[in-house]
Every structure is written in structure tokens, then in C-alpha cells.
């Protein structure tokens, strides 16, 4: 199975690495943040204007200090997560501007939607971390929306969360606000409580905003998830091997900068690159090429000994229908079974990243739960093989009423709270409802179970005071 799953051979990995080194050495990569250029110069890198050239020795030195595994701390200690090794952390969707409603309409996302997603994460048994920018609230100023989202992350959910990386100032705000929740910025220095999404600007560029945010998070020992979305045939080479080499160069450049800023700062490696639909020029996140690239990208990350990011329940569909189910299941299954440690967009995404849906969140969450079940070890022991029971039932007997079946029937199998296993008559008698028709009621039931986590009143007041001071 693993031979079928892994798309690259060892020779392929080595060839992509060699091409990556050639790109970084000969072509270089542009950084538009002056401090980043100064940092590279101070460490002996060749810098020509905005272009930084990197030798293989620079990359190797950086990889020597990046941790293979680390913990991200939650306000509720039992909800802290470990990223790396064999661990799997699932995170909701990111960056959607619109909401898809149950009546198949699209509307701009608002802050209330963001808060509902925070509540969904808090009540989820499958999603390990809260997001940031899960939707872009149209009823908030773009300059300050991240402050409200960070506040909701801290107050509405006690799981670890994503920090804002829309600008260097947003990164500073995230660090300050997290510091308030943990008793001071010094309390989280080199103690990760957030993951920042740092995206390069393909081909071969880092914007001032992203490079600046990377530096701030690395300097404080928070996690930088170095990634990108390269479109084969538009922002990247049309051939998948060429795209893999180019995206690898961009990600390793970002990883290298984190270690120059703060050796040992935690990093996650991984992209969500995919094909361009050459009929329209649009993004195709439901394409099989996305899953192929996911598998290859995770292999490259494992080659470097880095914790790996993968993509989640991705679909180009505009509604949580059969297309959304097919595409999301393919993407999630490939990513998780390929060994991703950190899965972004695990739940909720529709319309090629442009929309989210409460119903899609619940459907994707079910896929995540099923995949978690598939990852559980079988625990093959003499007791679980249970030859005594097999002998007692013998040839032609039945197991349904056996005491061992009665003892384990409620715990041995995965029981879905979402999927229907009714026969046709029962399903008909219950109104012939499709899953998409049942999901809105299930969402309302989830919201009724939500309980806001406890937090000291002083923290709430300090967060509000900080936001007010930033708005003035």
C-alpha cells in the first residue's frame, strides 16, 4: 500500500532536491522586507538588490536546527497538540470571503459567521485547533478585522489557534493578545501557542507583509507554517516535477529565514499547490493533481525531517453536494494517509477556497472522524483474536448473542452520528431526507451544546483595552 501511496522514489526526491539547490543558488529568491535582506547579509548570504542567493550549506545548517516535533500549547492544557512524528492535527478552513447557505445562495461572510465557526471547533471531537481568517468578515474593517478574530479565538475556544499573518503589525498584535491570555508576552516566548500561515508569492518571492510576519513569529518562538499555493501552468511550471522543485525552493527559503532569526524556532513545511484548469484559467482544488502533489510534498518534507502540512476537505463545488463529497474525501484521505502532521482546511471549504459552509464543515468533520478511526492500530493480541470464542461458536454457529459480542458491540465499531444506515422503507418513512437536508438541523443541535470556556474577567478586559488602544 505504501508503495502505491508514495508517488516519489528516493531517486526522485534526490533529483528534486538537487534542482531546488540549483534554483536557490543560480536564480535566487526575492524578499521585499528590508530586515529580511539585512538578516541574510549579516549571515553571509549573497544578496543582489532584493534577490537572495542560497547555497546548499545554508539550507543544511537551517535544517539542522529546525525541530522535528514540538507542542503547541492551549489555554486548556489537555487540549494542547503535538505536531510532528506520527501525530495528526486537524484545523478548519481559511480565507473564505463568502458563505454558502442551506438554500443554495451565496452571501458575504460576517463576524457572526466567524464566531459560529469558533463554536463549531470548540464542540468538535475531530478538529484540534481553532483557525484564523476562517472567513473574512465583511462587516469589519480590513485593517482591524484580525483583532476581532483573535479576540474570538481566545474567548470562544480554549484550543490552540492560528495567529494572523496578514501583516507584520497583525503578527505583533497576535503575539501581544496571546501574551495577555497567557499572562504576558514573556510567558509565550519560545513557548508556541499559535501557528502562523506564511505564504510565499510565486514564483520565487516573499512579500514584505509575509516576510515581516515570519520574522515576528520566529523571533518569539511561535510556529511558522511555511507554505504556498502554486498553480501549475500559471504561477508555477505546468509539469508537476518542475512545480515540486520550485515550490520546494520557496519553502526552504522561508524555513532558512526562520532559523537565522531564531535557531530552533518551530516550522511546518507544506503547500497546497494544484493544477490550473486550462479551460478557464481558474484554480482546480478538486483535481487529482492536488492529491498527487500533496503526497509528493509530504514526502519531501519527511526527507528534510520537518513536520508536514497537508490540505484538507477541498472542493471546487459551490454546495455540499456529491461533487463536494467526492473531491473532499479524495483530498483528505490522500493527505492524511500520506503522513501529514498538520492539515489545514480540514473542514468547511467550498468554491475553490472562496466560500465556507456550516453544513460542509459538519460533513468534512465526519470524513475526518472516519479517517481517525482508520488510523487506529488493530492491537493484534491473543485476547483480541480470542480463539476461545471462535472455538465455542464452532462451525455454523452464530456470534450475535455471544457474551463477547454483547460485551464489545458498543465500543468495537465506529458509529456515525451523521450518516444514515436506515433501510429504504425506514428512510422513506422518515421523509427521504438527503444528508444535505439534515445538516442544517444538526448544526443547530451543535450550537445548542456549545458552552463558552471559562476565562478570567481581567483577561477579557485587557484584550478589549488592547483592541481599543489599537483602534485609536
ChimeraX attribute file (.defattr): number of C-alpha atoms within 10 A of each C-alpha:
attribute: neighborCount
match mode: 1-to-1
recipient: residues
	/A:1	5
	/A:2	8
	/A:3	8
	/A:4	7
	/A:5	13
	/A:6	15
	/A:7	16
	/A:8	19
	/A:9	12
	/A:10	10
	/A:11	9
	/A:12	14
	/A:13	18
	/A:14	14
	/A:15	13
	/A:16	21
	/A:17	21
	/A:18	13
	/A:19	19
	/A:20	22
	/A:21	23
	/A:22	18
	/A:23	21
	/A:24	24
	/A:25	17
	/A:26	13
	/A:27	14
	/A:28	24
	/A:29	22
	/A:30	23
	/A:31	26
	/A:32	18
	/A:33	18
	/A:34	12
	/A:35	14
	/A:36	23
	/A:37	22
	/A:38	12
	/A:39	15
	/A:40	19
	/A:41	14
	/A:42	10
	/A:43	10
	/A:44	10
	/A:45	16
	/A:46	16
	/A:47	18
	/A:48	12
	/A:49	10
	/A:50	17
	/A:51	18
	/A:52	23
	/A:53	22
	/A:54	26
	/A:55	16
	/A:56	15
	/A:57	10
	/A:58	17
	/A:59	19
	/A:60	13
	/A:61	14
	/A:62	20
	/A:63	20
	/A:64	14
	/A:65	16
	/A:66	23
	/A:67	17
	/A:68	20
	/A:69	18
	/A:70	18
	/A:71	15
	/A:72	22
	/A:73	20
	/A:74	21
	/A:75	19
	/A:76	13
	/A:77	12
	/A:78	10
	/A:79	15
	/A:80	17
	/A:81	21
	/A:82	17
	/A:83	23
	/A:84	25
	/A:85	17
	/A:86	11
	/A:87	14
	/A:88	20
	/A:89	20
	/A:90	27
	/A:91	25
	/A:92	29
	/A:93	30
	/A:94	24
	/A:95	18
	/A:96	23
	/A:97	19
	/A:98	23
	/A:99	25
	/A:100	24
	/A:101	15
	/A:102	17
	/A:103	8
	/A:104	10
	/A:105	10
	/A:106	16
	/A:107	11
	/A:108	16
	/A:109	21
	/A:110	17
	/A:111	18
	/A:112	12
	/A:113	20
	/A:114	22
	/A:115	20
	/A:116	17
	/A:117	26
	/A:118	28
	/A:119	22
	/A:120	24
	/A:121	27
	/A:122	22
	/A:123	17
	/A:124	15
	/A:125	11
	/A:126	21
	/A:127	22
	/A:128	22
	/A:129	30
	/A:130	28
	/A:131	32
	/A:132	27
	/A:133	22
	/A:134	28
	/A:135	29
	/A:136	26
	/A:137	24
	/A:138	14
	/A:139	12
	/A:140	15
	/A:141	10
	/A:142	11
	/A:143	12
	/A:144	13
	/A:145	18
	/A:146	25
	/A:147	23
	/A:148	18
	/A:149	26
	/A:150	24
	/A:151	19
	/A:152	19
	/A:153	28
	/A:154	25
	/A:155	20
	/A:156	24
	/A:157	27
	/A:158	24
	/A:159	27
	/A:160	26
	/A:161	25
	/A:162	24
	/A:163	32
	/A:164	28
	/A:165	29
	/A:166	19
	/A:167	19
	/A:168	20
	/A:169	16
	/A:170	23
	/A:171	24
	/A:172	19
	/A:173	21
	/A:174	24
	/A:175	25
	/A:176	18
	/A:177	25
	/A:178	25
	/A:179	18
	/A:180	21
	/A:181	23
	/A:182	16
	/A:183	12
	/A:184	14
	/A:185	15
	/A:186	13
	/A:187	14
	/A:188	22
	/A:189	17
	/A:190	18
	/A:191	18
	/A:192	22
	/A:193	26
	/A:194	26
	/A:195	24
	/A:196	27
	/A:197	24
	/A:198	26
	/A:199	24
	/A:200	25
	/A:201	18
	/A:202	18
	/A:203	19
	/A:204	22
	/A:205	20
	/A:206	24
	/A:207	16
	/A:208	17
	/A:209	19
	/A:210	26
	/A:211	27
	/A:212	27
	/A:213	27
	/A:214	30
	/A:215	25
	/A:216	22
	/A:217	31
	/A:218	26
	/A:219	18
	/A:220	20
	/A:221	24
	/A:222	25
	/A:223	28
	/A:224	30
	/A:225	26
	/A:226	26
	/A:227	27
	/A:228	21
	/A:229	18
	/A:230	25
	/A:231	26
	/A:232	24
	/A:233	17
	/A:234	17
	/A:235	16
	/A:236	24
	/A:237	19
	/A:238	14
	/A:239	11
	/A:240	21
	/A:241	16
	/A:242	16
	/A:243	24
	/A:244	25
	/A:245	24
	/A:246	24
	/A:247	27
	/A:248	27
	/A:249	27
	/A:250	27
	/A:251	23
	/A:252	24
	/A:253	27
	/A:254	26
	/A:255	26
	/A:256	22
	/A:257	22
	/A:258	29
	/A:259	23
	/A:260	22
	/A:261	20
	/A:262	18
	/A:263	20
	/A:264	19
	/A:265	25
	/A:266	31
	/A:267	30
	/A:268	30
	/A:269	29
	/A:270	30
	/A:271	27
	/A:272	23
	/A:273	29
	/A:274	26
	/A:275	27
	/A:276	22
	/A:277	16
	/A:278	12
	/A:279	6
	/A:280	8
	/A:281	12
	/A:282	13
	/A:283	22
	/A:284	23
	/A:285	29
	/A:286	26
	/A:287	19
	/A:288	16
	/A:289	18
	/A:290	26
	/A:291	26
	/A:292	20
	/A:293	24
	/A:294	29
	/A:295	24
	/A:296	23
	/A:297	30
	/A:298	26
	/A:299	23
	/A:300	25
	/A:301	20
	/A:302	18
	/A:303	13
	/A:304	18
	/A:305	18
	/A:306	25
	/A:307	28
	/A:308	31
	/A:309	31
	/A:310	31
	/A:311	28
	/A:312	31
	/A:313	34
	/A:314	33
	/A:315	27
	/A:316	21
	/A:317	21
	/A:318	20
	/A:319	26
	/A:320	29
	/A:321	13
	/A:322	11
	/A:323	15
	/A:324	24
	/A:325	19
	/A:326	15
	/A:327	20
	/A:328	31
	/A:329	21
	/A:330	20
	/A:331	27
	/A:332	27
	/A:333	17
	/A:334	23
	/A:335	27
	/A:336	26
	/A:337	15
	/A:338	22
	/A:339	22
	/A:340	32
	/A:341	27
	/A:342	29
	/A:343	25
	/A:344	22
	/A:345	25
	/A:346	28
	/A:347	34
	/A:348	30
	/A:349	36
	/A:350	29
	/A:351	23
	/A:352	18
	/A:353	20
	/A:354	18
	/A:355	28
	/A:356	33
	/A:357	26
	/A:358	24
	/A:359	25
	/A:360	25
	/A:361	25
	/A:362	22
	/A:363	23
	/A:364	27
	/A:365	24
	/A:366	18
	/A:367	20
	/A:368	24
	/A:369	15
	/A:370	16
	/A:371	17
	/A:372	13
	/A:373	12
	/A:374	12
	/A:375	11
	/A:376	8
	/A:377	7
	/A:378	8
	/A:379	9
	/A:380	8
	/A:381	8
	/A:382	9
	/A:383	9
	/A:384	9
	/A:385	11
	/A:386	11
	/A:387	11
	/A:388	11
	/A:389	14
	/A:390	13
	/A:391	10
	/A:392	11
	/A:393	13
	/A:394	11
	/A:395	8
	/A:396	5
	/A:397	11
	/A:398	10
	/A:399	14
	/A:400	10
	/A:401	8
	/A:402	13
	/A:403	11
	/A:404	12
	/A:405	13
	/A:406	11
	/A:407	10
	/A:408	10
	/A:409	11
	/A:410	10
	/A:411	8
	/A:412	9
	/A:413	9
	/A:414	11
	/A:415	10
	/A:416	11
	/A:417	8
	/A:418	14
	/A:419	12
	/A:420	11
	/A:421	9
	/A:422	10
	/A:423	8
	/A:424	10
	/A:425	9
	/A:426	11
	/A:427	14
	/A:428	11
	/A:429	9
	/A:430	10
	/A:431	8
	/A:432	12
	/A:433	12
	/A:434	12
	/A:435	15
	/A:436	16
	/A:437	13
	/A:438	13
	/A:439	20
	/A:440	16
	/A:441	12
	/A:442	16
	/A:443	16
	/A:444	11
	/A:445	11
	/A:446	15
	/A:447	14
	/A:448	9
	/A:449	11
	/A:450	16
	/A:451	12
	/A:452	13
	/A:453	14
	/A:454	12
	/A:455	14
	/A:456	9
	/A:457	9
	/A:458	11
	/A:459	17
	/A:460	16
	/A:461	12
	/A:462	14
	/A:463	24
	/A:464	16
	/A:465	12
	/A:466	16
	/A:467	17
	/A:468	11
	/A:469	9
	/A:470	11
	/A:471	10
	/A:472	5
